[in-house]
């Protein structure tokens, strides 16, 4: 008697499927100078709070870890985060349901930064696969080409590497550190059940928010990013 | 009218007086100032759902002195059809003491079940994923009052991504109803305290009539970025014998009469609705176009609708009586079906469940009234709406006495018109205690 389990956030993902598609088609045309304000996606019926009017208490240390970028070069997460604010998303490219929503959020953020050089300079986007058996650096390069490099944005947006793991051991350490739940499959080509989580990381490498499917509203994430940008830098990083 | 019903009738009348006084105080101090528990369908939207057959029902159970080990415990009931132990208790994890076990909730990854004690303000975190048939106590939070700056009585635990949002019921200063929401990380590290808006400090909220600062349930509608909180009473009342409470006019003034609408992301209260009579459980509708929630008031016996009107204004109004309010049926837990069509309402005093057709949320229609026992409190339904479970205990000092003190879990099938009993477990006979909140488990949640 096997239970049917919906590894999604309630019914909300059905709404989001329409929502994100609508956001992708919106074109995101913005004037220069003023802060970029993506249009309201159809499934998020509210105005985001004004940046700086609320708190984002640190949740945990954003752990370092070793990965491979899309060229096959070894990269450290802490090096990629640098002294910027980071949005980190874990995905696998064979995922046919929820991962594309996370990557679409990253694409929306990338588009926003492409039109706001100041925002782009202080923001890092990282997409990392938890399926290294299939997601080789070459596969991640194709993913990057599809989501990051199209639309003529080129070098204008925030840095956005597409990473994969060097081995399962190093991957496991990263997933454990971020409490990113991925269930192993007995079928090596089977789907990887997981909860979609996108992490907002501050300049001191602390996790300040976690977004699930119900929160993949680029306006909300940008409000959080701008809230962090308004904070004074701490003297000593907590790592 | 027996003694207990008479007591509740007095309580209700006392409530009315209390409301009048509180309203006067609010107007005096504020002038013209500005501004969840029990089942698969009432789960936080931020967690996986068991959309098919659940395997287990976890029952957070109050210990009873002299009964078994006398301690609070998490009891696991096997509800797998065809199982050799279907409808039986298959595990029990004791916490070694009594804490007024009450409510709780699962984390967003459903790996841990947070349960709390209203008396000791301790939080017990059970691992339900390593062996879903045999949950184990993983860790305990013992410094809730100190860490939160004086919040007392951790109540519901509501999953957010990577964190838990707890409602308090009371405070350490006067053990009254003023309290706060509290946030923890999933691993149990304190994050923040958000005090409820009061007349003295509405925190920018518009106050419809009174801002009592009380708490009980908390529920989020993410696509509107709004949260609702409700209001019950403080420790001085909930730990006291009910007969004593109702004889104390001052105590009777201290019951909640508000529902608060919050900007969820900013954790800022926006509007305080006047909902007299202790509004308890809150249930948001699930439909993508359904911008409404239900609550019921324990002491005035009404269904309230909180809704967004066509102009985008959030409002609250009473939409139905539950039974005969003058009989004080005392509505407690509610459960809204996943299709937003039916609302189950348990009433403690008469031990009944009433099922309403709420397809028109402004005009609920009673479609079934059925006796479950001599008292009943919690109701949990499966996501597919085919199975419904009931437990009995309200509070140790508020449960009925003697032969009327039914303490059970019962499982029913629901076909849309009738409830058919499938099993019952007498928690007194099994020497387990007083069964309270239920949560569902499934082994398939933890395997690919």
Boltz contact constraints between the chains, C-beta under 6 A:
constraints:
  - contact:
      token1: [A, 1]
      token2: [B, 53]
      max_distance: 6.0
  - contact:
      token1: [A, 1]
      token2: [B, 80]
      max_distance: 6.0
  - contact:
      token1: [A, 2]
      token2: [B, 444]
      max_distance: 6.0
  - contact:
      token1: [A, 3]
      token2: [B, 50]
      max_distance: 6.0
  - contact:
      token1: [A, 3]
      token2: [B, 52]
      max_distance: 6.0
  - contact:
      token1: [A, 3]
      token2: [B, 53]
      max_distance: 6.0
  - contact:
      token1: [A, 3]
      token2: [B, 442]
      max_distance: 6.0
  - contact:
      token1: [A, 3]
      token2: [B, 444]
      max_distance: 6.0
  - contact:
      token1: [A, 4]
      token2: [B, 51]
      max_distance: 6.0
  - contact:
      token1: [A, 4]
      token2: [B, 52]
      max_distance: 6.0
  - contact:
      token1: [A, 5]
      token2: [B, 48]
      max_distance: 6.0
  - contact:
      token1: [A, 5]
      token2: [B, 50]
      max_distance: 6.0
  - contact:
      token1: [A, 5]
      token2: [B, 444]
      max_distance: 6.0
  - contact:
      token1: [A, 5]
      token2: [B, 445]
      max_distance: 6.0
  - contact:
      token1: [A, 6]
      token2: [B, 49]
      max_distance: 6.0
  - contact:
      token1: [A, 6]
      token2: [B, 51]
      max_distance: 6.0
  - contact:
      token1: [A, 7]
      token2: [B, 48]
      max_distance: 6.0
  - contact:
      token1: [A, 9]
      token2: [B, 45]
      max_distance: 6.0
  - contact:
      token1: [A, 9]
      token2: [B, 46]
      max_distance: 6.0
  - contact:
      token1: [A, 10]
      token2: [B, 45]
      max_distance: 6.0
  - contact:
      token1: [A, 11]
      token2: [B, 286]
      max_distance: 6.0
  - contact:
      token1: [A, 12]
      token2: [B, 45]
      max_distance: 6.0
  - contact:
      token1: [A, 15]
      token2: [B, 288]
      max_distance: 6.0
  - contact:
      token1: [A, 43]
      token2: [B, 223]
      max_distance: 6.0
  - contact:
      token1: [A, 44]
      token2: [B, 223]
      max_distance: 6.0
  - contact:
      token1: [A, 45]
      token2: [B, 223]
      max_distance: 6.0
  - contact:
      token1: [A, 45]
      token2: [B, 224]
      max_distance: 6.0
  - contact:
      token1: [A, 46]
      token2: [B, 224]
      max_distance: 6.0
  - contact:
      token1: [A, 46]
      token2: [B, 225]
      max_distance: 6.0
  - contact:
      token1: [A, 49]
      token2: [B, 265]
      max_distance: 6.0
  - contact:
      token1: [A, 49]
      token2: [B, 266]
      max_distance: 6.0
  - contact:
      token1: [A, 54]
      token2: [B, 266]
      max_distance: 6.0
  - contact:
      token1: [A, 57]
      token2: [B, 191]
      max_distance: 6.0
  - contact:
      token1: [A, 57]
      token2: [B, 192]
      max_distance: 6.0
  - contact:
      token1: [A, 59]
      token2: [B, 162]
      max_distance: 6.0
  - contact:
      token1: [A, 59]
      token2: [B, 185]
      max_distance: 6.0
  - contact:
      token1: [A, 181]
      token2: [B, 109]
      max_distance: 6.0
  - contact:
      token1: [A, 183]
      token2: [B, 448]
      max_distance: 6.0
  - contact:
      token1: [A, 185]
      token2: [B, 448]
      max_distance: 6.0
  - contact:
      token1: [A, 193]
      token2: [B, 448]
      max_distance: 6.0
  - contact:
      token1: [A, 195]
      token2: [B, 109]
      max_distance: 6.0
  - contact:
      token1: [A, 210]
      token2: [B, 161]
      max_distance: 6.0
  - contact:
      token1: [A, 210]
      token2: [B, 162]
      max_distance: 6.0
  - contact:
      token1: [A, 212]
      token2: [B, 46]
      max_distance: 6.0
  - contact:
      token1: [A, 212]
      token2: [B, 161]
      max_distance: 6.0
  - contact:
      token1: [A, 214]
      token2: [B, 45]
      max_distance: 6.0
  - contact:
      token1: [A, 214]
      token2: [B, 222]
      max_distance: 6.0
